[in-house]
Amino acid sequence: MTALSDADLPGVMGERRRLINIAYRLLGSLTDAEDAVQEAYARWYAMSPEQRGAIRAPGAWLTTVAGRICLDLLGSARARRERYVGEWVPEPLPAPAEWAAADPADRVTLDESVTMAFLVMLESLTPAERVAYVLHEVFGYSFAEVAEIVARTPAACRQLATSARRRVRALPAATTPVAAQAGIVRQFRVAWEAGDIAALIGLLDPRATAVADGGGVVSAVPGPVVGAEQIARYAVAIAAMAPMVIMERSVNGVPGLVAQRDGVTVLVMAFEVADDRIRRIWGVRNPDKLRGWGAD
């Protein structure tokens, strides 16, 4: 097999969207994902044309390098999260058609592996487990390919993925169809706009939890809010602080809500709905995580 010449390599930029998709699932942050992929390309172009031409599978090389960068970032994430002000929530993503001034190559494919509930679960895995699970279970990479990234044997990578799979299976099954979820989220919006605490309580699981991510940039409750009544009263108090326009939008591929003030998105809410009740709410207020959300 003849090695690729440098003239044959412009197609490596076509790998960008796949790499962004992988990195976002690994990191839970589109900003960090873009930085990791950019660094992988920087390392690619730092090589001489001869060195690049000797690489027979540029896509595999870029995946390995980007994967290792993500693994390093995951390893340092715990220390960074300890310095993070308040709750940390993965960066929410709008529907592809609603991206604000984004390069199509940076858009993440929305499926069950990017729901907020799934991304939060991934946060409980070790960095190596997360890489092994995402690459093998979500993207279909072999354990031999994963081993190149995590610097372990294929057998060890299989064990990592198995351990992660057990945690995924422990997640409560989503028993409410998406169409029904949309209806429940719509009822939540209507009740929220009306300040109807009783109606909100009726939509929430009695043991529901809600967390808000302000990142220390904007105000947000510092810890989880637990219980249907507590969440309902908190939501009404937020709405009373200043007028907001609340819209139903897709958030990470499932029904959610977006709140705007003066045409600027100030809050994105993701929901986990099970047994026709809202079980978990994630509210992102950190403006650094809302850059993909434009005005309506």
C-alpha positions as CSV (number, residue, x, y, z in Angstrom):
1,M,0.0,0.0,0.0
2,T,1.4,3.4,-1.0
3,A,1.7,6.0,1.7
4,L,-0.4,9.1,1.1
5,S,1.3,12.1,-0.4
6,D,0.8,15.6,1.1
7,A,-1.3,16.5,-2.0
8,D,-3.7,13.7,-1.0
9,L,-4.4,15.0,2.5
10,P,-6.8,18.0,2.2
11,G,-9.5,15.5,3.2
12,V,-8.2,15.4,6.7
13,M,-10.3,18.5,7.4
14,G,-13.3,16.4,6.6
15,E,-12.7,14.5,9.8
16,R,-13.4,17.6,11.9
17,R,-17.1,17.0,12.5
18,R,-16.5,13.4,13.6
19,L,-13.8,14.5,15.9
20,I,-16.0,17.3,17.4
21,N,-18.7,14.7,18.0
22,I,-16.4,12.4,19.8
23,A,-14.7,15.2,21.8
24,Y,-18.0,16.7,23.0
25,R,-19.2,13.3,24.3
26,L,-15.9,12.8,26.0
27,L,-15.8,16.3,27.6
28,G,-19.3,17.5,27.9
29,S,-18.2,20.9,26.7
30,L,-18.4,22.1,23.1
31,T,-15.8,24.8,23.9
32,D,-13.3,22.2,25.2
33,A,-14.1,19.9,22.4
34,E,-13.3,22.5,19.8
35,D,-10.1,23.3,21.6
36,A,-9.1,19.7,21.7
37,V,-9.8,19.1,18.0
38,Q,-7.9,22.3,17.1
39,E,-4.9,21.1,19.1
40,A,-5.0,17.8,17.2
41,Y,-4.9,19.6,13.9
42,A,-2.2,21.9,15.1
43,R,-0.1,18.8,15.9
44,W,-0.9,17.4,12.4
45,Y,0.3,20.5,10.6
46,A,3.3,20.9,12.8
47,M,4.7,17.8,11.1
48,S,6.6,18.0,7.9
49,P,4.9,17.1,4.6
50,E,7.0,13.9,4.6
51,Q,5.9,12.9,8.0
52,R,2.2,13.5,7.2
53,G,2.5,11.7,4.0
54,A,3.9,8.6,5.8
55,I,0.7,8.3,7.8
56,R,-1.5,5.8,6.0
57,A,-4.7,6.6,7.9
58,P,-4.9,10.3,8.8
59,G,-8.3,10.0,10.3
60,A,-7.2,7.3,12.7
61,W,-4.1,9.4,13.6
62,L,-6.3,12.4,14.4
63,T,-8.7,10.4,16.4
64,T,-5.9,8.9,18.5
65,V,-4.3,12.3,19.1
66,A,-7.6,14.0,19.9
67,G,-8.6,11.1,22.1
68,R,-5.4,11.5,24.1
69,I,-5.9,15.2,24.5
70,C,-9.4,14.6,25.8
71,L,-8.1,12.0,28.2
72,D,-5.6,14.5,29.6
73,L,-8.3,17.1,29.9
74,L,-10.6,14.6,31.7
75,G,-7.7,13.8,34.1
76,S,-7.4,17.4,35.1
77,A,-11.1,18.1,35.1
78,R,-11.6,17.1,38.8
79,A,-9.2,19.8,39.9
80,R,-10.8,22.4,37.6
81,R,-14.3,21.4,38.8
82,E,-13.2,21.9,42.4
83,R,-12.4,25.5,41.5
84,Y,-15.7,25.9,39.6
85,V,-18.2,28.1,41.4
86,G,-21.5,26.2,42.1
87,E,-22.8,23.2,40.1
88,W,-21.2,22.2,36.9
89,V,-23.6,21.1,34.1
90,P,-22.5,20.0,30.6
91,E,-22.8,22.6,27.9
92,P,-26.3,22.4,26.3
93,L,-26.8,22.1,22.6
94,P,-29.6,23.5,20.4
95,A,-31.2,21.8,17.5
96,P,-28.9,21.8,14.4
97,A,-31.0,24.4,12.6
98,E,-30.8,26.8,15.5
99,W,-27.1,27.0,15.9
100,A,-26.0,30.7,16.2
101,A,-23.4,31.4,13.6
102,A,-21.7,28.0,13.8
103,D,-19.6,26.2,11.3
104,P,-21.6,23.2,10.1
105,A,-18.5,21.1,10.7
106,D,-18.7,22.0,14.4
107,R,-22.3,20.8,14.9
108,V,-22.8,17.8,17.1
109,T,-25.1,15.0,15.9
110,L,-27.9,14.8,18.5
111,D,-28.9,11.3,19.7
112,E,-29.4,9.5,22.9
113,S,-25.6,9.7,23.7
114,V,-25.8,13.5,24.1
115,T,-28.9,13.9,26.3
116,M,-28.2,15.8,29.4
117,A,-29.0,12.7,31.6
118,F,-26.5,10.6,29.7
119,L,-23.7,13.2,29.8
120,V,-24.2,13.7,33.5
121,M,-24.0,9.9,34.0
122,L,-20.7,9.9,32.0
123,E,-19.3,12.4,34.5
124,S,-19.4,9.6,37.1
125,L,-17.0,7.4,35.1
126,T,-13.2,7.5,35.3
127,P,-11.5,9.2,32.4
128,A,-10.4,5.9,30.9
129,E,-13.8,4.3,31.4
130,R,-15.4,7.3,29.6
131,V,-13.0,7.1,26.7
132,A,-13.4,3.4,26.3
133,Y,-17.2,3.5,26.5
134,V,-17.8,6.4,24.2
135,L,-15.3,5.3,21.5
136,H,-16.4,1.6,21.6
137,E,-20.1,1.7,22.4
138,V,-21.1,5.0,20.7
139,F,-18.7,5.2,17.8
140,G,-17.8,1.5,17.2
141,Y,-14.1,1.7,17.6
142,S,-12.3,-1.6,18.3
143,F,-10.7,-2.2,21.7
144,A,-7.4,-2.3,19.9
145,E,-8.0,1.2,18.6
146,V,-9.1,2.4,22.1
147,A,-5.9,0.8,23.6
148,E,-3.8,3.2,21.5
149,I,-5.5,6.1,23.2
150,V,-5.7,5.0,26.8
151,A,-2.3,3.2,26.8
152,R,-3.7,-0.1,28.1
153,T,-4.2,-3.5,26.6
154,P,-7.3,-4.2,24.5
155,A,-8.4,-6.7,27.2
156,A,-8.1,-3.9,29.8
157,C,-10.1,-1.6,27.6
158,R,-12.8,-4.2,27.3
159,Q,-13.0,-4.3,31.1
160,L,-13.2,-0.5,31.2
161,A,-16.1,-0.5,28.7
162,T,-17.9,-3.3,30.6
163,S,-17.6,-1.4,33.9
164,A,-19.0,1.7,32.2
165,R,-21.8,-0.3,30.6
166,R,-23.0,-1.5,34.0
167,R,-23.4,2.1,35.1
168,V,-25.3,2.9,32.0
169,R,-27.7,0.0,32.5
170,A,-28.3,1.1,36.0
171,L,-29.8,4.3,34.7
172,P,-33.6,4.3,35.1
173,A,-35.2,3.7,31.8
174,A,-36.9,6.6,30.0
175,T,-40.5,5.3,30.0
176,T,-42.1,8.5,28.6
177,P,-42.1,8.9,24.8
178,V,-40.6,12.1,23.4
179,A,-43.9,13.4,22.2
180,A,-45.3,13.0,25.7
181,Q,-42.2,14.6,27.2
182,A,-42.8,17.6,25.0
183,G,-46.3,17.9,26.3
184,I,-45.1,17.8,29.9
185,V,-42.5,20.4,29.3
186,R,-45.1,22.6,27.6
187,Q,-47.3,22.2,30.7
188,F,-44.4,23.2,32.9
189,R,-43.8,26.3,30.7
190,V,-47.5,27.3,31.0
191,A,-47.5,26.8,34.8
192,W,-44.2,28.6,35.2
193,E,-45.4,31.6,33.2
194,A,-48.5,31.7,35.3
195,G,-46.7,31.3,38.6
196,D,-48.9,28.4,39.4
197,I,-47.0,26.5,42.1
198,A,-49.6,23.8,42.5
199,A,-49.6,23.0,38.8
200,L,-45.8,22.8,38.8
201,I,-45.8,20.5,41.8
202,G,-48.2,18.2,40.0
203,L,-45.8,17.9,37.1
204,L,-42.7,17.1,39.2
205,D,-41.7,13.9,40.8
206,P,-42.0,14.3,44.6
207,R,-38.2,13.5,44.8
208,A,-37.2,15.6,41.8
209,T,-33.9,17.5,41.8
210,A,-32.9,20.6,40.0
211,V,-29.4,22.1,39.6
212,A,-28.3,25.5,38.1
213,D,-25.0,26.3,36.6
214,G,-24.0,30.0,36.8
215,G,-20.3,29.4,36.7
216,G,-19.7,32.2,39.1
217,V,-20.5,34.6,36.2
218,V,-24.2,35.0,37.0
219,S,-26.1,34.2,40.2
220,A,-27.4,30.7,40.6
221,V,-28.4,28.5,43.5
222,P,-25.2,26.9,44.8
223,G,-26.4,23.4,45.3
224,P,-29.2,21.0,44.2
225,V,-32.8,22.0,44.9
226,V,-34.6,18.8,46.1
227,G,-38.3,18.1,46.2
228,A,-41.3,19.1,44.0
229,E,-42.5,22.0,46.2
230,Q,-39.0,23.5,46.7
231,I,-38.3,23.4,42.9
232,A,-41.7,24.9,42.1
233,R,-41.2,27.8,44.5
234,Y,-37.6,28.4,43.2
235,A,-38.8,28.4,39.6
236,V,-41.5,31.0,40.3
237,A,-39.1,33.1,42.3
238,I,-36.6,33.2,39.3
239,A,-39.4,34.2,36.9
240,A,-40.4,37.0,39.3
241,M,-36.9,38.5,39.3
242,A,-37.2,39.9,35.8
243,P,-39.5,39.4,32.8
244,M,-38.4,36.5,30.5
245,V,-39.7,35.1,27.3
246,I,-39.9,31.3,27.7
247,M,-39.8,29.1,24.6
248,E,-40.0,25.4,24.0
249,R,-36.9,24.2,22.3
250,S,-34.9,21.0,21.7
251,V,-32.1,20.8,24.2
252,N,-29.5,18.1,23.4
253,G,-32.1,16.4,21.2
254,V,-35.0,16.3,23.7
255,P,-37.7,18.7,24.7
256,G,-36.5,21.6,26.8
257,L,-37.0,25.3,27.5
258,V,-35.1,28.5,26.7
259,A,-35.5,31.8,28.4
260,Q,-34.6,35.1,26.9
261,R,-34.4,38.7,28.1
262,D,-34.2,41.5,25.6
263,G,-33.6,38.8,22.9
264,V,-30.6,37.3,24.7
265,T,-30.7,33.8,25.9
266,V,-30.1,33.8,29.7
267,L,-31.2,30.3,30.7
268,V,-31.4,26.9,29.0
269,M,-33.3,24.1,30.8
270,A,-32.9,20.4,30.1
271,F,-35.4,17.9,31.6
272,E,-35.4,14.2,32.5
273,V,-39.0,12.9,32.3
274,A,-40.0,9.4,33.6
275,D,-43.4,7.9,34.3
276,D,-44.9,11.2,33.1
277,R,-43.2,13.2,35.8
278,I,-40.2,15.5,35.7
279,R,-37.5,13.8,37.7
280,R,-34.5,16.1,37.0
281,I,-33.9,19.6,35.8
282,W,-30.6,21.1,34.7
283,G,-30.6,24.9,34.2
284,V,-27.6,26.5,32.5
285,R,-27.1,30.2,33.1
286,N,-23.4,30.5,32.6
287,P,-23.2,32.7,29.5
288,D,-20.0,31.0,28.4
289,K,-22.0,27.9,27.8
290,L,-24.8,29.7,26.0
291,R,-22.9,31.0,23.0
292,G,-24.5,28.6,20.6
293,W,-28.0,29.9,21.5
294,G,-29.0,33.0,19.5
295,A,-32.0,35.2,19.7
296,D,-35.4,33.8,18.6
